[in-house]
Amino acid sequence: MSKRVIPYKDSELGKKEQVTQMFDNVSNNYDLLNRILTFGIDVSWRKKVVAIVADQRAKKILDIATGTGDLAIMLADINPEKVVGLDLSPGMLDIGKKKVAEKKLTDIIDMVLGDSEKLPFKDHTFDAVTVGFGVRNFENLEKGLQEIFRVLKPKGSFVVLETSQPSKFPVKQGFTFYSKYIIPSIGKLFSKDKNAYTYLPESAAAFPYGDTFNNILLKTGFNRSEVLPQTLGIATIYHAIK
């Protein structure tokens, strides 16, 4: 990232610990706020990620920063042998486990507490790895990407869905205003953590999106990668092949 963005500027904790604390704090209202703040469009973005993974006929899938499990649950619809949802936040995982149990998917989906920079899996374990709105929260982006590359099988797919910054007028100006003022205001109304919904748009603005992030993927070792902007550039899907 171009600058270090953290949730709690007066905290002595590292970014990883702060992000864990933040998501634990917002876990109860996270799904509701996601739907409100994206007007539900985030669901269609996740469906596109699932379609890419389905085209690769992936059988073993790792969903990093799985949160409350939305993407992991959607991935279960493409009949994989196993989906592992991994997250740092126990609070988010607890909600995710309940959702998985309610949908009777516990045989397919494992929800695991873990660190993206120290993945508890052997080399070449997964056919596909996904991250939905999570790579910008990595404390060490390069280290996290290297770990993902390690656990992917050769020819495996890495699919990232992440917020980006639109560049065309007037979408750019409107999105900047929405991110800076509307998201924090709505977040404070619904969330007990007033810092979380200031941090989230700030971290999105600081993230090296588009071709810059794509070049980081190629530098990590992926053979090829494509950039797929979504909804006028307010989000982007990246599809990289090992």
C-alpha positions as CSV (number, residue, x, y, z in Angstrom):
1,M,0.0,0.0,0.0
2,S,1.1,3.6,-0.5
3,K,0.6,4.3,3.2
4,R,-0.1,2.3,6.3
5,V,-3.8,2.5,7.3
6,I,-5.0,1.1,10.6
7,P,-8.4,1.1,12.4
8,Y,-7.2,2.6,15.7
9,K,-4.6,5.3,15.3
10,D,-4.0,5.6,19.0
11,S,-3.5,1.8,19.6
12,E,-0.1,0.2,20.2
13,L,-1.3,-3.0,18.6
14,G,-0.1,-4.1,15.1
15,K,-2.5,-3.8,12.1
16,K,-3.3,-7.5,12.2
17,E,-4.4,-7.4,15.9
18,Q,-6.4,-4.2,15.2
19,V,-8.2,-5.6,12.2
20,T,-9.1,-8.7,14.3
21,Q,-10.5,-6.5,17.1
22,M,-12.4,-4.3,14.6
23,F,-14.1,-7.2,12.9
24,D,-15.0,-8.8,16.2
25,N,-16.6,-5.5,17.2
26,V,-18.7,-5.2,14.0
27,S,-19.5,-8.9,13.4
28,N,-23.1,-8.7,14.6
29,N,-24.1,-6.0,12.1
30,Y,-21.6,-6.7,9.3
31,D,-23.8,-8.5,6.9
32,L,-26.6,-5.9,7.2
33,L,-24.2,-3.0,6.7
34,N,-22.7,-4.7,3.7
35,R,-26.1,-4.9,2.0
36,I,-27.0,-1.3,2.9
37,L,-23.7,0.3,2.0
38,T,-23.3,-1.5,-1.4
39,F,-27.1,-1.4,-2.1
40,G,-26.8,-5.2,-2.4
41,I,-24.5,-5.1,-5.4
42,D,-21.8,-7.0,-3.5
43,V,-23.9,-10.2,-4.0
44,S,-23.6,-9.9,-7.8
45,W,-19.9,-9.4,-7.5
46,R,-19.5,-12.5,-5.4
47,K,-21.5,-14.5,-8.0
48,K,-19.0,-13.5,-10.6
49,V,-16.2,-14.8,-8.4
50,V,-18.0,-18.1,-8.0
51,A,-18.6,-18.3,-11.8
52,I,-14.8,-18.0,-12.4
53,V,-14.0,-20.7,-9.8
54,A,-16.7,-22.9,-11.3
55,D,-15.2,-22.6,-14.8
56,Q,-11.9,-23.9,-13.3
57,R,-13.7,-27.0,-12.0
58,A,-12.1,-26.4,-8.6
59,K,-12.7,-29.2,-6.1
60,K,-10.7,-27.9,-3.1
61,I,-11.2,-24.2,-2.4
62,L,-9.8,-21.9,0.2
63,D,-11.7,-18.7,1.0
64,I,-9.4,-16.3,2.9
65,A,-10.9,-13.5,5.0
66,T,-14.1,-15.4,4.8
67,G,-15.7,-13.3,7.5
68,T,-19.3,-14.5,8.0
69,G,-18.9,-17.0,5.2
70,D,-21.0,-15.4,2.4
71,L,-18.6,-16.3,-0.4
72,A,-17.7,-19.7,1.1
73,I,-21.4,-20.6,1.2
74,M,-21.9,-19.5,-2.4
75,L,-18.9,-21.5,-3.5
76,A,-20.5,-24.6,-2.0
77,D,-23.2,-24.3,-4.7
78,I,-20.7,-25.4,-7.4
79,N,-20.3,-28.9,-5.9
80,P,-16.7,-28.8,-4.7
81,E,-15.3,-31.6,-2.5
82,K,-14.3,-29.1,0.2
83,V,-14.5,-25.3,0.9
84,V,-12.3,-24.0,3.7
85,G,-13.3,-20.5,5.0
86,L,-10.4,-18.9,7.0
87,D,-10.5,-15.7,9.0
88,L,-8.6,-13.9,11.8
89,S,-11.8,-12.8,13.6
90,P,-13.4,-15.3,16.0
91,G,-16.5,-13.1,16.1
92,M,-17.0,-13.2,12.3
93,L,-16.3,-16.9,12.2
94,D,-18.9,-17.6,14.9
95,I,-21.6,-16.0,12.8
96,G,-20.3,-17.8,9.7
97,K,-20.4,-21.2,11.5
98,K,-24.1,-20.6,12.4
99,K,-24.9,-19.7,8.8
100,V,-23.1,-22.8,7.5
101,A,-25.0,-25.0,10.0
102,E,-28.3,-23.5,9.2
103,K,-27.8,-24.3,5.5
104,K,-26.6,-27.8,6.4
105,L,-23.3,-27.4,4.7
106,T,-21.0,-28.5,7.6
107,D,-19.9,-31.6,5.6
108,I,-18.6,-29.3,2.8
109,I,-17.5,-26.1,4.5
110,D,-14.9,-25.9,7.3
111,M,-14.6,-22.6,9.0
112,V,-11.1,-22.1,10.4
113,L,-9.4,-19.5,12.5
114,G,-6.2,-18.6,10.9
115,D,-3.7,-16.0,9.5
116,S,-3.4,-15.4,5.8
117,E,0.3,-14.8,6.3
118,K,0.9,-18.2,8.0
119,L,-1.6,-20.5,6.3
120,P,-1.9,-23.8,8.1
121,F,-1.9,-25.9,4.9
122,K,0.7,-27.9,2.9
123,D,2.1,-26.7,-0.4
124,H,-0.1,-27.3,-3.4
125,T,-3.3,-28.1,-1.4
126,F,-6.0,-26.1,-3.2
127,D,-7.4,-25.9,-6.7
128,A,-8.6,-22.3,-6.1
129,V,-8.1,-19.6,-3.5
130,T,-10.5,-16.6,-3.2
131,V,-10.4,-13.4,-1.2
132,G,-13.5,-11.1,-1.0
133,F,-12.7,-7.6,0.3
134,G,-9.8,-8.9,2.4
135,V,-6.4,-8.4,0.8
136,R,-6.3,-4.7,1.8
137,N,-6.4,-5.9,5.4
138,F,-3.3,-8.0,5.1
139,E,-0.6,-6.5,7.3
140,N,2.1,-7.7,4.9
141,L,0.5,-7.9,1.4
142,E,3.4,-9.5,-0.3
143,K,3.8,-12.2,2.4
144,G,0.1,-13.0,2.3
145,L,0.2,-13.4,-1.5
146,Q,3.3,-15.6,-1.3
147,E,1.5,-17.9,1.1
148,I,-1.5,-18.1,-1.2
149,F,0.8,-18.9,-4.1
150,R,2.4,-21.6,-2.0
151,V,-0.9,-23.5,-1.1
152,L,-2.2,-23.3,-4.6
153,K,-1.8,-26.2,-6.9
154,P,0.0,-25.6,-10.3
155,K,-2.5,-24.2,-12.7
156,G,-4.7,-23.2,-9.8
157,S,-6.8,-20.0,-9.7
158,F,-6.5,-17.1,-7.4
159,V,-9.6,-14.8,-7.5
160,V,-9.7,-11.5,-5.6
161,L,-12.7,-9.2,-5.2
162,E,-11.7,-5.9,-3.8
163,T,-12.8,-2.3,-3.7
164,S,-11.2,0.0,-6.2
165,Q,-11.3,3.7,-7.1
166,P,-13.3,4.8,-10.2
167,S,-11.4,7.3,-12.4
168,K,-14.1,8.8,-14.6
169,F,-16.1,12.0,-13.9
170,P,-18.6,12.2,-12.2
171,V,-18.4,8.6,-10.7
172,K,-15.0,9.4,-9.2
173,Q,-16.2,12.5,-7.4
174,G,-19.5,10.8,-6.2
175,F,-17.7,7.7,-4.9
176,T,-15.1,9.8,-3.1
177,F,-17.9,11.8,-1.3
178,Y,-19.8,8.6,-0.5
179,S,-16.8,6.9,0.9
180,K,-15.6,9.8,3.0
181,Y,-18.8,11.0,4.4
182,I,-21.8,8.6,3.9
183,I,-20.1,5.3,4.8
184,P,-18.7,6.5,8.1
185,S,-22.0,8.2,9.0
186,I,-24.1,5.1,8.3
187,G,-21.5,2.9,10.0
188,K,-21.7,5.0,13.2
189,L,-25.5,4.6,13.3
190,F,-25.5,0.8,13.0
191,S,-22.1,-0.2,14.5
192,K,-20.7,0.1,18.0
193,D,-17.2,0.6,16.6
194,K,-17.1,4.2,15.3
195,N,-13.6,3.6,13.8
196,A,-14.5,0.6,11.6
197,Y,-16.4,2.4,8.9
198,T,-13.8,5.2,8.7
199,Y,-11.0,2.6,8.4
200,L,-12.7,0.5,5.7
201,P,-13.0,3.3,3.0
202,E,-9.6,4.7,4.0
203,S,-8.0,1.3,3.5
204,A,-9.8,0.9,0.2
205,A,-8.5,4.3,-1.0
206,A,-4.9,3.3,-0.1
207,F,-5.0,-0.1,-1.7
208,P,-2.9,-0.5,-5.0
209,Y,-5.8,-1.4,-7.2
210,G,-6.0,-2.1,-11.0
211,D,-2.8,-2.7,-12.9
212,T,-0.7,-1.8,-9.9
213,F,-2.1,-4.7,-7.9
214,N,-2.1,-6.9,-11.0
215,N,1.7,-6.3,-11.3
216,I,2.2,-7.3,-7.7
217,L,0.4,-10.6,-8.5
218,L,2.7,-11.2,-11.4
219,K,5.7,-10.3,-9.4
220,T,4.6,-12.9,-6.8
221,G,4.9,-15.6,-9.4
222,F,1.5,-16.0,-11.1
223,N,1.9,-16.8,-14.8
224,R,-0.9,-14.5,-15.9
225,S,-3.5,-12.3,-14.3
226,E,-6.5,-10.3,-15.6
227,V,-8.2,-7.2,-14.2
228,L,-12.0,-7.1,-14.4
229,P,-13.5,-3.8,-13.2
230,Q,-17.0,-4.0,-11.8
231,T,-19.8,-1.4,-11.6
232,L,-18.1,1.6,-13.1
233,G,-14.8,0.8,-11.3
234,I,-15.9,0.9,-7.7
235,A,-14.8,-2.8,-7.3
236,T,-12.5,-5.0,-9.3
237,I,-12.1,-8.8,-9.7
238,Y,-8.6,-10.1,-10.3
239,H,-8.1,-13.6,-11.7
240,A,-4.6,-15.0,-11.5
241,I,-3.3,-18.4,-12.6
242,K,-0.3,-20.2,-10.9
